[in-house]
Amino acid sequence: MIGSLARKRTNVVALATLLALVAAMFTVMPSARAAIALGDCTADTAEAPFTNDLGNTDSCDIPGTTSPDAVADSAELTATTVGEYLQSSDDEVVTISGSTVTAADFGTATVTHRTVVADGPDEGDDPDVTDVVYLFEVHRFEITKIDFGDSDNTVRASATTPLTVTVTASYSPNAQSDTAADGPSISLTVPAPLAIVSGEGRTATRVQTASAVGDQVSAVDGDPATDGDQPSVRISATFLVSTAGVPTGDYTVTASADSQEAATGRVTASDTETLTVTDDAGAGLGSATLSLGNVMDDNPATIKDETIPESGTVLVGGKINLVVQAFNSLGSKSNPGDVSEIQVIAGGGRVDFGVTGVTGNVLREEETGERVGQTVKFSLSKANSKPGTVDVYALVIGPGTSITTETVTLTFSGTPTGLSVADATEALLAVNEAGADDDTVKLEVTATDDGGNKATPPTRGVRIVITGPDDKSVLRSKIDASQPTKSGTKYYITLTGKGTQAAPLAAGEYTVTVSQGELEDTATFNVAGAAANIELAVDNTSPGDDDAFVTATATVTDKDGNSVSDGTEVTFGASGNGAILDLVGNAGKMTKDGVATATFVVIGDGRSVISAISGSGKAATTVNSTAGAADTAEAEEVTLGCLSETSGFATYTCDTASSASELFALVSGRGATAIHLWNGSAWVRYSVVNGNEVPGSTDFLVTDNDILYVSN
């Protein structure tokens, strides 16, 4: 049936093609460090094939799409399912998100926009398939380095010799035509009072032609045969910059590169570097370090980071990369000439500096004909084939001084004979609300050889069996498990929970059995169950201001102490005399990482109880507010004016409370002999004769609207 599909290739109107060609003439591609959206992509047509020229990370939109599904490979485009699809011939060169195509690496790619529409009853049973093809040419042009000839970019203010500034750029071969009259250019711009000695003022440009003095076109970067990266051409240009008489401070220098290539789409790049002019730039050799290097360094010609750090452990027969760095008296990077020799001391180890003509463990300036740099990389392997460790340190020698680095212990292991898997420190959630790879826990995996040395754990062919609380095996559709994978310098098995609201994971302790051949170990992790325990805390137990906020935090765990699933509801409330109310009036909050919060606002003085309830867990805490109490006491003084009458029946009319003795002192001068308070069922009396309370007298509290009787 697939072969019988009536495929219809859509022709783009001539106007669209013309607009695209005009756009190609005037579009200048941006720097690799700033992405830009270019509007609609332009389709290819039989009459006028057109390539969408994109710079690094540029993007354009496939016009006329609604919500296309990006498919993984061309085979999926043979499906007859009605819908709309976008598919790239090379997912490394361009990526698709929704209807947007973004340059991801340099090269060429084809994106097909397929629309599958079901035919009506009169048109047969086959769907109609419409393809629109878009061709993409992605160029790369980057400033990879601005070198001031000084390791820490710091020079003395008194320096009279101009700086030699070298700018290096890298570009993809498809960014430059072999037939172009002028090659790419590199420009340098410096701020005042810096000046370019060539006399061209603040900006100078070098064009990369065969006769350009001081310019160099080097070999390709990267090796496609080994790392899969396409090659890039590296070019450089030098400029002399005067710093004579320049005040101390930081100066931003800007370098830019331009492909100057209209035929393939002009591509530009720019970058900045800071030059520091100071009275004391540091001098000599002050310190040195030895550290693990990288198994693989980042390739600056690609967007992705290929860096893989060394772990300090490798199978015997392999090598480990290390790095020596030298620093001056100020702790900044040393300058050329500060280091004349590096000796590596490693008993039982074999040193390789990777420099032609240099063998053994010593790197000297006179042997290489070049200065020893601030950073020196070398590799070390074990001199024999027996597993074991090698202690290594370096002696860094400069004019009149030498520095000994710290010692690094390297492990050259044999075949793993022991495997260990650590228990997880966190729990999976019974329900993975976010789905996909959001809910994970990690189990660290280590290995040892028969000599007890640390070994590299197996990373392929490892059998992982997960057993639930019911001692039954758990399907990967419920909990997925990765092979041991290196992260930093360690190896982990990553478990991903797949529980849903309709089918949550069973709560409890799970067992993971990890094995390969005779190697085997077990570890455990937990799946959090329903809420059973709550710890409740507030950030202010004694607020003193109206409109102050009080935040309550509930930490919710299951019966085993595991944090509950995200989205577990916690009901907050406040009760008491109403001094505190929930700010948003919403009693229900959802947990995130086992924690839910609610905010209350203070509206007066008094005591309130804040509570939190979730599942079978309950917790409460008390908040005492003094908001408004002190202000009221200061604002209103107890006087005779607080009584509606000074004899006979009277009503107390002040907000500030008073004692009977305080009121009696005010009315006794008017002939009063006693004050009585009606408490709702009887009269309570306060009376004093000759300064003494009479028997039966009580010094009661009088508050607003209390009914009194003043005897006279």
HELIX and SHEET records of a PDB file:
HELIX    1   1 ILE A    2  SER A    4  5                                   3    
HELIX    2   2 ALA A   14  PHE A   26  1                                  13    
HELIX    3   3 SER A   74  THR A   78  5                                   5    
HELIX    4   4 PRO A  173  ALA A  175  5                                   3    
HELIX    5   5 PRO A  224  ASP A  227  1                                   4    
HELIX    6   6 GLU A  365  THR A  368  1                                   4    
HELIX    7   7 ALA A  629  ALA A  635  1                                   7    
HELIX    8   8 LEU A  640  CYS A  642  5                                   3    
HELIX    9   9 ALA A  660  VAL A  667  1                                   8    
HELIX   10  10 SER A  668  ARG A  670  5                                   3    
SHEET    1   A 3 ALA A   6  ARG A   9  0                                        
SHEET    2   A 3 ASP A 128  VAL A 138  1                                        
SHEET    3   A 3 THR A  51  LEU A  54  1                                        
SHEET    1   B 5 ALA A   6  ARG A   9  0                                        
SHEET    2   B 5 ASP A 128  VAL A 138  1                                        
SHEET    3   B 5 GLY A 107  VAL A 117 -1                                        
SHEET    4   B 5 GLY A  83  SER A  88 -1                                        
SHEET    5   B 5 ASP A  69  VAL A  71  1                                        
SHEET    1   C 3 VAL A  28  MET A  29  0                                        
SHEET    2   C 3 ARG A 266  THR A 278  1                                        
SHEET    3   C 3 THR A 154  ARG A 156  1                                        
SHEET    1   D 5 VAL A  28  MET A  29  0                                        
SHEET    2   D 5 ARG A 266  THR A 278  1                                        
SHEET    3   D 5 GLY A 249  ASP A 258 -1                                        
SHEET    4   D 5 SER A 185  THR A 189 -1                                        
SHEET    5   D 5 THR A 203  VAL A 207 -1                                        
SHEET    1   E 4 ALA A  37  ASP A  40  0                                        
SHEET    2   E 4 SER A  59  ASP A  61  1                                        
SHEET    3   E 4 THR A 100  ALA A 103 -1                                        
SHEET    4   E 4 VAL A  94  SER A  97 -1                                        
SHEET    1   F 4 PHE A 141  ASP A 147  0                                        
SHEET    2   F 4 LEU A 163  TYR A 171 -1                                        
SHEET    3   F 4 SER A 232  SER A 242 -1                                        
SHEET    4   F 4 ALA A 195  ILE A 196 -1                                        
SHEET    1   G 4 PHE A 141  ASP A 147  0                                        
SHEET    2   G 4 LEU A 163  TYR A 171 -1                                        
SHEET    3   G 4 SER A 232  SER A 242 -1                                        
SHEET    4   G 4 GLN A 216  ASP A 221 -1                                        
SHEET    1   H 4 SER A 287  LEU A 292  0                                        
SHEET    2   H 4 LYS A 319  PHE A 327 -1                                        
SHEET    3   H 4 THR A 375  LYS A 382 -1                                        
SHEET    4   H 4 GLY A 349  ASP A 352 -1                                        
SHEET    1   I 2 ASN A 294  MET A 296  0                                        
SHEET    2   I 2 ILE A 308  PRO A 309 -1                                        
SHEET    1   J 5 THR A 313  LEU A 315  0                                        
SHEET    2   J 5 VAL A 408  SER A 413  1                                        
SHEET    3   J 5 GLY A 388  GLY A 398 -1                                        
SHEET    4   J 5 GLU A 341  ALA A 346 -1                                        
SHEET    5   J 5 VAL A 362  ARG A 364 -1                                        
SHEET    1   K 4 THR A 313  LEU A 315  0                                        
SHEET    2   K 4 VAL A 408  SER A 413  1                                        
SHEET    3   K 4 GLY A 388  GLY A 398 -1                                        
SHEET    4   K 4 THR A 401  THR A 404 -1                                        
SHEET    1   L 3 GLY A 418  VAL A 421  0                                        
SHEET    2   L 3 THR A 440  THR A 448 -1                                        
SHEET    3   L 3 LYS A 454  ALA A 455 -1                                        
SHEET    1   M 4 GLY A 418  VAL A 421  0                                        
SHEET    2   M 4 THR A 440  THR A 448 -1                                        
SHEET    3   M 4 LYS A 490  GLY A 497 -1                                        
SHEET    4   M 4 ILE A 479  ALA A 481 -1                                        
SHEET    1   N 4 GLY A 418  VAL A 421  0                                        
SHEET    2   N 4 THR A 440  THR A 448 -1                                        
SHEET    3   N 4 LYS A 490  GLY A 497 -1                                        
SHEET    4   N 4 THR A 485  SER A 487 -1                                        
SHEET    1   O 4 ALA A 427  LEU A 429  0                                        
SHEET    2   O 4 LEU A 519  ALA A 528  1                                        
SHEET    3   O 4 GLY A 508  GLN A 516 -1                                        
SHEET    4   O 4 ARG A 463  THR A 467 -1                                        
SHEET    1   P 4 ASN A 533  VAL A 538  0                                        
SHEET    2   P 4 PHE A 549  THR A 557 -1                                        
SHEET    3   P 4 VAL A 595  VAL A 602 -1                                        
SHEET    4   P 4 ILE A 580  ASP A 582 -1                                        
SHEET    1   Q 4 GLY A 588  MET A 590  0                                        
SHEET    2   Q 4 GLU A 569  GLY A 576 -1                                        
SHEET    3   Q 4 ASP A 605  SER A 614 -1                                        
SHEET    4   Q 4 GLY A 617  THR A 626 -1                                        
SHEET    1   R 4 GLY A 648  THR A 651  0                                        
SHEET    2   R 4 ILE A 707  SER A 711 -1                                        
SHEET    3   R 4 ALA A 674  TRP A 678 -1                                        
SHEET    4   R 4 TRP A 683  TYR A 686 -1                                        
SHEET    1   S 2 SER A 658  SER A 659  0                                        
SHEET    2   S 2 LEU A 701  VAL A 702 -1                                        
SHEET    1   T 2 VAL A 688  VAL A 689  0                                        
SHEET    2   T 2 ASN A 692  GLU A 693 -1                                        
END                                                                             
